[in-house]
């Protein structure tokens, strides 16, 4: 069996809590320590940069995918094992997801929310069965978890939606859930 490829969705900013970057670094190190491949958005800023540098520091295989319009803004990290530039954001997300076996979601903004909702929707539609792990550093994802429960309670999704992801309190718990 080939090593696990983990797609990490996360912020292009570091966020206000230093624990976010610490968990990104720990996740990147853990991916490398396990001999897994990191698949991510190819940026060298924020949590994206932290997870990638940590995976590289650990000798890990890194696969970054970035749309051409974000190469400067997200500081495209060209020293990855594999660096792919796409035409659009949609293509970026597709390439990232098609090249992974599992997804880990660190804290992030609207882009990370877009990515997590897309993979949850695809799972709901039966398009994949890949594990999705929310890295809930210091409770970052608690409002999202409450919203998802509200969606189910309000009759807009089957209760199975809540089974399409695992919540991990930190990077170590996420690595255990992925392994």
Number of C-alpha atoms within 10 A of each C-alpha: 3 7 10 17 21 25 24 29 27 29 26 24 17 21 15 8 11 9 14 27 24 18 24 32 23 20 28 30 24 22 29 22 13 14 18 20 24 29 26 30 31 30 26 21 19 19 27 29 28 25 30 34 22 20 28 20 13 17 14 24 19 25 23 26 25 27 20 16 13 17 18 10 12 20 15 24 22 15 12 19 13 14 18 18 19 18 11 13 17 11 15 21 21 11 18 23 21 9 16 19 19 18 25 26 25 29 26 21 14 10 14 18 16 12 18 21 12 13 22 20 15 13 18 16 9 9 11 13 14 16 19 26 24 25 28 23 22 13 13 17 19 13 10 11 16 10 12 17 15 13 16 15 12 10 9 10 15 12 14 10 16 15 9 17 19 17 19 20 17 22 27 15 16 24 19 10 15 18 10
